[in-house]
Amino acid sequence: MATAWLDERVPGELRLARGIGRPLWLGRGKHEVFFASTRAALEVVERTLRVGLRKTEVAEGAVLTLRDGRIESTDRFAVDRSYREAEQLPAVRAADEGALCLDLLAGLVAA
């Protein structure tokens, strides 16, 4: 799993975590942080917003705390490698997601 969440008890904070079996990528700019399941999705962000991003894959067992467009802290947890899905899922289920997003964004820009 990879997940992101907001906690209304902690305004302005976004938490991201990566377990096993699913990718999580960060794209960091000068004043912003984006996250996605693939590097290609972050490249869509770069082209659409015309920003340069430093792209890194989040390690398994990492929990990141983001605030004000920057990583505030990184924590670790032990992943349970003994767990097995009944049916192995591919790391990326929407392989054509990047091309579809680019087409949709091009349509918005042209409108």
N, C-alpha and C positions, 0 to 999 in steps of 0.2 A: 504494500500500500504506500501511497504518497498522499498527503493531505495538507490542507491549510485551514486555519480557523481564526475567528475573531472571538474575543471574550469581552462581553459588554462591561465586565467589572474592571477591565484594564483598557481604557480608551487609548486609541492611537497605536495599538500593538497588533501585529499580525504574526501568527506562529505558523511555521512550515515544518513538516516532518516527513522523513522517508524511511520506510521499513524495507522489506525485501520484495523483489518481483515487479516493482514498478519504478520507472525512472523519475527523477525530479531534477530540473535544470534551473539555474539562476542566471539572469542577465543583469549585470550591474553597470549603470551609467554614472554620470557625474553626480546626479541628484536623485536617482531613482533605482528601484530594483524591480525586476519582472521575474515571474516564475512560470514554468511550463513543463509539460511532460517530455518535450523533445527539444533538441538544439534547433531543429528546423523551425519550430514555432517561434523561438526567440529571434531567428533570422527574419521571420515575417514582421515581428515587432520593429526590428531595426529598419527594414525597408519602408514600412508604413509610416513610422514616426520620424524617420531620418535621424536616428540616434546610433551611436556606436556603443555596443555592449561588450563587456568582458563576460564570456559565457563559461560556466563551470557546472559540472554535474555534482549534485549533492551526494555525499557518501551515505551508504546504508547505515541506519542507526543514528542519524543526525536530526536534531531539532533546532531550528533557527528562530530567533526572535528578531523581527524587523520593526523599525520605528523610524518615521521621517525619512524614508528613502534610503535607509542604510541597515546593515546587519548590526544589531545591538549585541547579540550574544549567540553562542553556539553551545549546545549541550549534546550529550551522547546517551544512547540507551542500547541495551543488549537486544539484538534481534533474535527471534526464535526461528532458527533454521530447521528445526525438526518439523514445523508445520508444512503440510503439503496440500495444495488445492486438489480437489477430486479430478479436475481436468485442468491441465497446464494452459494458462492463458498467455498470449503473446505479450511482449513488453509494451508494444504500441498497437492498439486495436484499430486505430483509424489511420492507416498508413498514408492515405492521400489527404490528410487534414491540412497540411501546409499549402498544397496547391489550391484546395477549396477555399481556404481563408484568403489567399492572395486574390483569387477571382472575385470573391465577395467584396473585399476591400477596394479592388479596382473599380467595381461597379459603384460603390459609394463615392469614390473620388470623382468619377466621371459625371455623377448626378448633380 
